[in-house]
């Protein structure tokens, strides 16, 4: 089979065919982007919740550590010092549901802090698992 070139089927004809095809695809990128936008937003929300979970772990551990240190060094009312120290630096979203348990166990003063992860969209996703942080500090002996 032989191919013959005509003026219409030559290079100019191919450029014209490409130009016609480009016109048919006009707006396709915009439609694909609009179709993917809800998925992109959903992925961003899930990633933000994961960041909040990690931050809650960090806050719970730090609050328990501060509470145990304050409780072990208090001369009087070590329980109140532990409670105040643990809740002192917590942001409002975490402090309102914080549960602090302080106890003296032999040579260690121990604190446990349970925090609830705040949600970005209430009602859509709720994590009912409390994040717990535990810490201990050696008791400081008071000398008179």
VEXZAMAR-208043 format. One record per atom (N, C-alpha, C): z, y, x; atom name; residue number from 1. Coordinates in nm, 4 decimals, always signed. Layout:
zz_yy_xx_a_k
Z_Y_X_CA_NUM
...
//
This chain:
zz_yy_xx_a_k
+0.0000_-0.1159_+0.0835_N_1
+0.0000_+0.0000_+0.0000_CA_1
+0.0000_+0.1233_+0.0888_C_1
-0.0828_+0.2158_+0.0560_N_2
-0.0927_+0.3368_+0.1362_CA_2
-0.0367_+0.4544_+0.0579_C_2
+0.0156_+0.5454_+0.1326_N_3
+0.0711_+0.6655_+0.0700_CA_3
-0.0225_+0.7818_+0.0966_C_3
-0.0528_+0.8519_-0.0070_N_4
-0.1378_+0.9700_+0.0109_CA_4
-0.0541_+1.0934_-0.0145_C_4
-0.0820_+1.1927_+0.0620_N_5
-0.0093_+1.3181_+0.0462_CA_5
-0.0949_+1.4154_-0.0333_C_5
-0.0330_+1.4677_-0.1304_N_6
-0.1010_+1.5730_-0.2044_CA_6
-0.0195_+1.6997_-0.1885_C_6
-0.0709_+1.8078_-0.2334_N_7
+0.0015_+1.9349_-0.2221_CA_7
+0.1292_+1.9310_-0.3045_C_7
+0.1233_+1.8604_-0.4130_N_8
+0.2396_+1.8542_-0.5002_CA_8
+0.3471_+1.7597_-0.4462_C_8
+0.3103_+1.6515_-0.3838_N_9
+0.4073_+1.5534_-0.3362_CA_9
+0.4492_+1.5760_-0.1933_C_9
+0.4046_+1.6801_-0.1300_N_10
+0.4376_+1.7081_+0.0093_CA_10
+0.5797_+1.7612_+0.0231_C_10
+0.6023_+1.8313_+0.1329_N_11
+0.7365_+1.8840_+0.1619_CA_11
+0.7806_+1.9814_+0.0554_C_11
+0.6871_+2.0648_+0.0098_N_12
+0.7238_+2.1594_-0.0944_CA_12
+0.7681_+2.0886_-0.2213_C_12
+0.7053_+1.9805_-0.2530_N_13
+0.7429_+1.9051_-0.3717_CA_13
+0.8831_+1.8474_-0.3613_C_13
+0.9233_+1.8026_-0.2421_N_14
+1.0582_+1.7483_-0.2220_CA_14
+1.1640_+1.8570_-0.2344_C_14
+1.1376_+1.9755_-0.1806_N_15
+1.2317_+2.0872_-0.1910_CA_15
+1.2496_+2.1249_-0.3370_C_15
+1.1430_+2.1281_-0.4120_N_16
+1.1514_+2.1607_-0.5539_CA_16
+1.2338_+2.0549_-0.6276_C_16
+1.2163_+1.9297_-0.5926_N_17
+1.2928_+1.8226_-0.6578_CA_17
+1.4414_+1.8360_-0.6271_C_17
+1.4737_+1.8718_-0.5033_N_18
+1.6151_+1.8920_-0.4673_CA_18
+1.6747_+2.0108_-0.5409_C_18
+1.5978_+2.1159_-0.5555_N_19
+1.6446_+2.2333_-0.6269_CA_19
+1.6730_+2.1988_-0.7733_C_19
+1.5891_+2.1188_-0.8345_N_20
+1.6091_+2.0788_-0.9737_CA_20
+1.7343_+1.9940_-0.9889_C_20
+1.7607_+1.9056_-0.8947_N_21
+1.8775_+1.8177_-0.9004_CA_21
+2.0070_+1.9002_-0.8854_C_21
+2.0048_+2.0013_-0.8000_N_22
+2.1228_+2.0843_-0.7789_CA_22
+2.1608_+2.1576_-0.9081_C_22
+2.0677_+2.1981_-0.9848_N_23
+2.0940_+2.2664_-1.1097_CA_23
+2.1629_+2.1771_-1.2119_C_23
+2.1345_+2.0480_-1.2079_N_24
+2.1973_+1.9553_-1.3025_CA_24
+2.3447_+1.9307_-1.2695_C_24
+2.3831_+1.9420_-1.1433_N_25
+2.5213_+1.9158_-1.1023_CA_25
+2.6097_+2.0395_-1.1088_C_25
+2.5577_+2.1456_-1.1586_N_26
+2.6321_+2.2707_-1.1623_CA_26
+2.7571_+2.2558_-1.2493_C_26
+2.8749_+2.2932_-1.1964_N_27
+3.0003_+2.2864_-1.2699_CA_27
+3.0738_+2.1544_-1.2581_C_27
+3.0156_+2.0582_-1.1908_N_28
+3.0792_+1.9267_-1.1800_CA_28
+3.2106_+1.9341_-1.1033_C_28
+3.2150_+2.0130_-0.9982_N_29
+3.3372_+2.0257_-0.9188_CA_29
+3.4494_+2.0860_-1.0018_C_29
+3.4179_+2.1852_-1.0825_N_30
+3.5188_+2.2481_-1.1675_CA_30
+3.5744_+2.1484_-1.2689_C_30
+3.4890_+2.0675_-1.3264_N_31
+3.5335_+1.9678_-1.4241_CA_31
+3.6205_+1.8619_-1.3566_C_31
+3.5812_+1.8175_-1.2368_N_32
+3.6622_+1.7187_-1.1654_CA_32
+3.7980_+1.7763_-1.1268_C_32
+3.8006_+1.9013_-1.0857_N_33
+3.9271_+1.9651_-1.0497_CA_33
+4.0181_+1.9764_-1.1715_C_33
+3.9632_+2.0176_-1.2851_N_34
+4.0446_+2.0279_-1.4069_CA_34
+4.0969_+1.8917_-1.4502_C_34
+4.0195_+1.7871_-1.4279_N_35
+4.0642_+1.6527_-1.4628_CA_35
+4.1764_+1.6033_-1.3729_C_35
+4.1758_+1.6448_-1.2478_N_36
+4.2780_+1.5998_-1.1515_CA_36
+4.4029_+1.6883_-1.1514_C_36
+4.3951_+1.8073_-1.2076_N_37
+4.5083_+1.9011_-1.2039_CA_37
+4.6371_+1.8423_-1.2613_C_37
+4.6373_+1.7755_-1.3766_N_38
+4.7632_+1.7184_-1.4261_CA_38
+4.8242_+1.6156_-1.3304_C_38
+4.7409_+1.5369_-1.2653_N_39
+4.7922_+1.4387_-1.1695_CA_39
+4.8518_+1.5066_-1.0471_C_39
+4.7887_+1.6129_-1.0019_N_40
+4.8408_+1.6872_-0.8874_CA_40
+4.9756_+1.7485_-0.9216_C_40
+4.9883_+1.8057_-1.0402_N_41
+5.1151_+1.8648_-1.0832_CA_41
+5.2219_+1.7575_-1.0959_C_41
+5.1887_+1.6431_-1.1511_N_42
+5.2849_+1.5334_-1.1650_CA_42
+5.3330_+1.4845_-1.0284_C_42
+5.2433_+1.4708_-0.9345_N_43
+5.2811_+1.4279_-0.7994_CA_43
+5.3727_+1.5311_-0.7344_C_43
+5.3450_+1.6594_-0.7548_N_44
+5.4308_+1.7654_-0.6994_CA_44
+5.5712_+1.7587_-0.7598_C_44
+5.5816_+1.7326_-0.8899_N_45
+5.7124_+1.7208_-0.9541_CA_45
+5.7908_+1.6010_-0.8999_C_45
+5.7238_+1.4885_-0.8817_N_46
+5.7900_+1.3693_-0.8279_CA_46
+5.8374_+1.3944_-0.6852_C_46
+5.7558_+1.4588_-0.6045_N_47
+5.7958_+1.4900_-0.4671_CA_47
+5.9138_+1.5867_-0.4641_C_47
+5.9159_+1.6833_-0.5556_N_48
+6.0283_+1.7772_-0.5616_CA_48
+6.1569_+1.7046_-0.6011_C_48
+6.1492_+1.6125_-0.6957_N_49
+6.2680_+1.5349_-0.7336_CA_49
+6.3182_+1.4508_-0.6158_C_49
+6.2266_+1.3942_-0.5393_N_50
+6.2667_+1.3182_-0.4206_CA_50
+6.3382_+1.4077_-0.3205_C_50
+6.2903_+1.5297_-0.3045_N_51
+6.3576_+1.6246_-0.2149_CA_51
+6.4966_+1.6593_-0.2674_C_51
+6.5108_+1.6747_-0.3984_N_52
+6.6426_+1.7035_-0.4565_CA_52
+6.7391_+1.5864_-0.4379_C_52
+6.6892_+1.4650_-0.4467_N_53
+6.7733_+1.3469_-0.4246_CA_53
+6.8229_+1.3447_-0.2803_C_53
+6.7344_+1.3690_-0.1857_N_54
+6.7745_+1.3727_-0.0453_CA_54
+6.8739_+1.4835_-0.0168_C_54
+6.8523_+1.6000_-0.0757_N_55
+6.9442_+1.7120_-0.0563_CA_55
+7.0804_+1.6810_-0.1171_C_55
+7.0829_+1.6098_-0.2284_N_56
+7.2091_+1.5726_-0.2913_CA_56
+7.2880_+1.4771_-0.2022_C_56
+7.2205_+1.3825_-0.1362_N_57
+7.2881_+1.2946_-0.0402_CA_57
+7.3529_+1.3767_+0.0712_C_57
+7.2805_+1.4740_+0.1219_N_58
+7.3317_+1.5586_+0.2291_CA_58
+7.4515_+1.6404_+0.1816_C_58
+7.4423_+1.6988_+0.0632_N_59
+7.5528_+1.7783_+0.0092_CA_59
+7.6768_+1.6934_-0.0167_C_59
+7.6593_+1.5732_-0.0693_N_60
+7.7743_+1.4869_-0.0992_CA_60
+7.8477_+1.4480_+0.0286_C_60
+7.7754_+1.4120_+0.1318_N_61
+7.8385_+1.3753_+0.2586_CA_61
+7.9110_+1.4919_+0.3225_C_61
+7.8482_+1.6095_+0.3202_N_62
+7.9106_+1.7277_+0.3792_CA_62
+8.0342_+1.7701_+0.3012_C_62
+8.0269_+1.7684_+0.1681_N_63
+8.1414_+1.8074_+0.0858_CA_63
+8.2583_+1.7116_+0.1069_C_63
+8.2317_+1.5829_+0.1161_N_64
+8.3387_+1.4853_+0.1399_CA_64
+8.4019_+1.5082_+0.2774_C_64
+8.3210_+1.5384_+0.3765_N_65
+8.3720_+1.5631_+0.5114_CA_65
+8.4621_+1.6861_+0.5143_C_65
+8.4188_+1.7945_+0.4519_N_66
+8.4993_+1.9171_+0.4488_CA_66
+8.6282_+1.8944_+0.3711_C_66
+8.6186_+1.8241_+0.2576_N_67
+8.7387_+1.7961_+0.1786_CA_67
+8.8393_+1.7120_+0.2554_C_67
+8.7935_+1.6111_+0.3259_N_68
+8.8845_+1.5260_+0.4040_CA_68
+8.9500_+1.6049_+0.5169_C_68
+8.8750_+1.6910_+0.5829_N_69
+8.9333_+1.7717_+0.6911_CA_69
+9.0362_+1.8705_+0.6379_C_69
+9.0054_+1.9351_+0.5245_N_70
+9.1013_+2.0300_+0.4657_CA_70
+9.2275_+1.9584_+0.4181_C_70
+9.2093_+1.8417_+0.3576_N_71
+9.3251_+1.7660_+0.3088_CA_71
+9.4121_+1.7130_+0.4207_C_71
+9.3520_+1.6723_+0.5310_N_72
+9.4311_+1.6167_+0.6415_CA_72
+9.5078_+1.7243_+0.7169_C_72
+9.4610_+1.8467_+0.7123_N_73
+9.5283_+1.9536_+0.7868_CA_73
+9.6219_+2.0376_+0.7025_C_73
+9.6282_+2.0132_+0.5726_N_74
+9.7128_+2.0956_+0.4855_CA_74
+9.8592_+2.0571_+0.5005_C_74
+9.9425_+2.1594_+0.5071_N_75
+10.0868_+2.1356_+0.5194_CA_75
+10.1449_+2.0964_+0.3839_C_75
+10.1077_+2.1688_+0.2807_N_76
+10.1534_+2.1400_+0.1447_CA_76
+10.0310_+2.1291_+0.0537_C_76
+10.0423_+2.0569_-0.0520_N_77
+9.9367_+2.0413_-0.1532_CA_77
+9.8045_+1.9990_-0.0901_C_77
+9.8093_+1.8886_-0.0198_N_78
+9.6875_+1.8419_+0.0471_CA_78
+9.5781_+1.8051_-0.0531_C_78
+9.6173_+1.7567_-0.1720_N_79
+9.5181_+1.7206_-0.2736_CA_79
+9.4409_+1.8442_-0.3192_C_79
+9.5117_+1.9550_-0.3442_N_80
+9.4467_+2.0787_-0.3879_CA_80
+9.3574_+2.1355_-0.2772_C_80
+9.4034_+2.1261_-0.1520_N_81
+9.3222_+2.1747_-0.0398_CA_81
+9.1947_+2.0913_-0.0263_C_81
+9.2071_+1.9617_-0.0464_N_82
+9.0913_+1.8729_-0.0396_CA_82
+8.9914_+1.9065_-0.1502_C_82
+9.0394_+1.9240_-0.2729_N_83
+8.9527_+1.9573_-0.3868_CA_83
+8.8800_+2.0901_-0.3632_C_83
+8.9552_+2.1897_-0.3205_N_84
+8.8967_+2.3226_-0.2983_CA_84
+8.7952_+2.3203_-0.1841_C_84
+8.8279_+2.2505_-0.0772_N_85
+8.7366_+2.2429_+0.0370_CA_85
+8.6075_+2.1703_+0.0030_C_85
+8.6177_+2.0650_-0.0765_N_86
+8.4985_+1.9873_-0.1115_CA_86
+8.4040_+2.0663_-0.2021_C_86
+8.4582_+2.1459_-0.2936_N_87
+8.3742_+2.2188_-0.3897_CA_87
+8.3339_+2.3579_-0.3410_C_87
+8.3922_+2.4013_-0.2303_N_88
+8.3719_+2.5389_-0.1849_CA_88
+8.2252_+2.5726_-0.1573_C_88
+8.1550_+2.4910_-0.0830_N_89
+8.0187_+2.5229_-0.0404_CA_89
+7.9094_+2.4592_-0.1253_C_89
+7.9466_+2.3926_-0.2335_N_90
+7.8444_+2.3297_-0.3191_CA_90
+7.7723_+2.4356_-0.4027_C_90
+7.6395_+2.4291_-0.4126_N_91
+7.5666_+2.5195_-0.5022_CA_91
+7.6063_+2.4930_-0.6479_C_91
+7.5862_+2.5924_-0.7332_N_92
+7.6304_+2.5839_-0.8730_CA_92
+7.5726_+2.4645_-0.9480_C_92
+7.4473_+2.4310_-0.9241_N_93
+7.3837_+2.3199_-0.9963_CA_93
+7.4521_+2.1871_-0.9663_C_93
+7.5121_+2.1728_-0.8493_N_94
+7.5795_+2.0493_-0.8111_CA_94
+7.7298_+2.0579_-0.8382_C_94
+7.7892_+2.1757_-0.8247_N_95
+7.9346_+2.1906_-0.8363_CA_95
+7.9849_+2.1681_-0.9782_C_95
+7.9032_+2.1995_-1.0788_N_96
+7.9514_+2.1873_-1.2170_CA_96
+7.9768_+2.0426_-1.2585_C_96
+7.9103_+1.9467_-1.1986_N_97
+7.9303_+1.8055_-1.2333_CA_97
+7.9933_+1.7249_-1.1202_C_97
+8.0474_+1.7923_-1.0196_N_98
+8.1041_+1.7222_-0.9036_CA_98
+8.2375_+1.6571_-0.9398_C_98
+8.2562_+1.5338_-0.8927_N_99
+8.3823_+1.4623_-0.9097_CA_99
+8.4367_+1.4346_-0.7698_C_99
+8.5525_+1.4940_-0.7397_N_100
+8.6125_+1.4809_-0.6068_CA_100
+8.7388_+1.3969_-0.6188_C_100
+8.7483_+1.2933_-0.5370_N_101
+8.8666_+1.2074_-0.5320_CA_101
+8.9241_+1.2159_-0.3913_C_101
+9.0505_+1.2531_-0.3830_N_102
+9.1179_+1.2654_-0.2537_CA_102
+9.2363_+1.1697_-0.2514_C_102
+9.2570_+1.1035_-0.1373_N_103
+9.3681_+1.0095_-0.1268_CA_103
+9.4118_+0.9969_+0.0184_C_103
+9.5376_+0.9684_+0.0330_N_104
+9.5927_+0.9476_+0.1662_CA_104
+9.6051_+0.7980_+0.1880_C_104
+9.5387_+0.7488_+0.2917_N_105
+9.5422_+0.6059_+0.3193_CA_105
+9.5900_+0.5805_+0.4608_C_105
+9.7196_+0.5749_+0.4795_N_106
+9.7747_+0.5477_+0.6124_CA_106
+9.7519_+0.6629_+0.7075_C_106
+9.6841_+0.6363_+0.8180_N_107
+9.6601_+0.7390_+0.9190_CA_107
+9.5387_+0.8255_+0.8849_C_107
+9.4631_+0.7879_+0.7815_N_108
+9.3442_+0.8637_+0.7420_CA_108
+9.3647_+0.9325_+0.6085_C_108
+9.3092_+1.0505_+0.5976_N_109
+9.3005_+1.1174_+0.4685_CA_109
+9.1556_+1.1038_+0.4245_C_109
+9.1325_+1.0442_+0.3079_N_110
+8.9968_+1.0118_+0.2637_CA_110
+8.9567_+1.0951_+0.1432_C_110
+8.8289_+1.1299_+0.1392_N_111
+8.7731_+1.2044_+0.0262_CA_111
+8.6420_+1.1390_-0.0157_C_111
+8.6227_+1.1333_-0.1463_N_112
+8.4984_+1.0815_-0.2035_CA_112
+8.4447_+1.1862_-0.2999_C_112
+8.3175_+1.2184_-0.2860_N_113
+8.2531_+1.3174_-0.3723_CA_113
+8.1352_+1.2507_-0.4414_C_113
+8.1331_+1.2595_-0.5749_N_114
+8.0209_+1.2069_-0.6538_CA_114
+7.9468_+1.3257_-0.7144_C_114
+7.8170_+1.3308_-0.6886_N_115
+7.7339_+1.4395_-0.7395_CA_115
+7.6215_+1.3845_-0.8266_C_115
+7.5815_+1.4633_-0.9235_N_116
+7.4682_+1.4284_-1.0082_CA_116
+7.3485_+1.5109_-0.9630_C_116
+7.2335_+1.4467_-0.9548_N_117
+7.1119_+1.5144_-0.9102_CA_117
+7.0614_+1.6034_-1.0238_C_117
+7.0448_+1.7349_-0.9981_N_118
+6.9863_+1.8190_-1.1035_CA_118
+6.8371_+1.7876_-1.1180_C_118
+6.7867_+1.8048_-1.2384_N_119
+6.6454_+1.7744_-1.2623_CA_119
+6.5674_+1.9041_-1.2793_C_119
+6.4432_+1.9002_-1.2360_N_120
+6.3568_+2.0169_-1.2465_CA_120
+6.3151_+2.0405_-1.3918_C_120
+6.2847_+1.9342_-1.4636_N_121
+6.2450_+1.9436_-1.6038_CA_121
+6.3441_+1.8607_-1.6861_C_121
+6.4488_+1.9238_-1.7424_N_122
+6.5470_+1.8477_-1.8207_CA_122
+6.4827_+1.7778_-1.9397_C_122
+6.5247_+1.6555_-1.9653_N_123
+6.4722_+1.5776_-2.0761_CA_123
+6.3521_+1.4929_-2.0395_C_123
+6.2744_+1.5354_-1.9419_N_124
+6.1571_+1.4592_-1.9003_CA_124
+6.1967_+1.3441_-1.8097_C_124
+6.2888_+1.3715_-1.7195_N_125
+6.3318_+1.2723_-1.6218_CA_125
+6.4784_+1.2977_-1.5925_C_125
+6.5628_+1.1975_-1.6089_N_126
+6.7052_+1.2150_-1.5844_CA_126
+6.7544_+1.0988_-1.4992_C_126
+6.8092_+1.1299_-1.3845_N_127
+6.8616_+1.0290_-1.2935_CA_127
+7.0111_+1.0153_-1.3184_C_127
+7.0530_+0.9055_-1.3810_N_128
+7.1930_+0.8860_-1.4177_CA_128
+7.2759_+0.8191_-1.3087_C_128
+7.2181_+0.7988_-1.1931_N_129
+7.2906_+0.7345_-1.0847_CA_129
+7.3603_+0.8429_-1.0027_C_129
+7.4948_+0.8384_-0.9967_N_130
+7.5625_+0.9399_-0.9155_CA_130
+7.5437_+0.9124_-0.7666_C_130
+7.5265_+1.0186_-0.6912_N_131
+7.5145_+1.0100_-0.5462_CA_131
+7.6548_+1.0291_-0.4895_C_131
+7.6969_+0.9363_-0.4056_N_132
+7.8350_+0.9372_-0.3572_CA_132
+7.8402_+0.9595_-0.2069_C_132
+7.9332_+1.0457_-0.1664_N_133
+7.9580_+1.0696_-0.0254_CA_133
+8.1048_+1.0417_+0.0052_C_133
+8.1302_+0.9721_+0.1133_N_134
+8.2677_+0.9384_+0.1512_CA_134
+8.2926_+0.9852_+0.2931_C_134
+8.4170_+1.0279_+0.3184_N_135
+8.4534_+1.0713_+0.4528_CA_135
+8.6036_+1.0506_+0.4725_C_135
+8.6420_+1.0392_+0.5966_N_136
+8.7832_+1.0260_+0.6318_CA_136
+8.8142_+1.1122_+0.7524_C_136
+8.9358_+1.1587_+0.7568_N_137
+8.9787_+1.2425_+0.8681_CA_137
+9.1200_+1.1997_+0.9074_C_137
+9.1499_+1.1907_+1.0382_N_138
+9.2848_+1.1511_+1.0785_CA_138
+9.3863_+1.2561_+1.0353_C_138
+9.4997_+1.2082_+0.9859_N_139
+9.6052_+1.3007_+0.9388_CA_139
+9.6640_+1.3761_+1.0582_C_139
+9.6829_+1.5033_+1.0377_N_140
+9.7427_+1.5859_+1.1403_CA_140
+9.8935_+1.5905_+1.1149_C_140
+9.9696_+1.5549_+1.2163_N_141
+10.1149_+1.5565_+1.2027_CA_141
+10.1653_+1.6986_+1.2186_C_141
+10.2512_+1.7357_+1.1272_N_142
+10.3099_+1.8699_+1.1307_CA_142
+10.4344_+1.8656_+1.2188_C_142
+10.4382_+1.9484_+1.3217_N_143
+10.5564_+1.9535_+1.4062_CA_143
+10.6268_+2.0871_+1.3859_C_143
+10.7570_+2.0797_+1.3717_N_144
+10.8342_+2.2016_+1.3473_CA_144
+10.8913_+2.2492_+1.4735_C_144
//
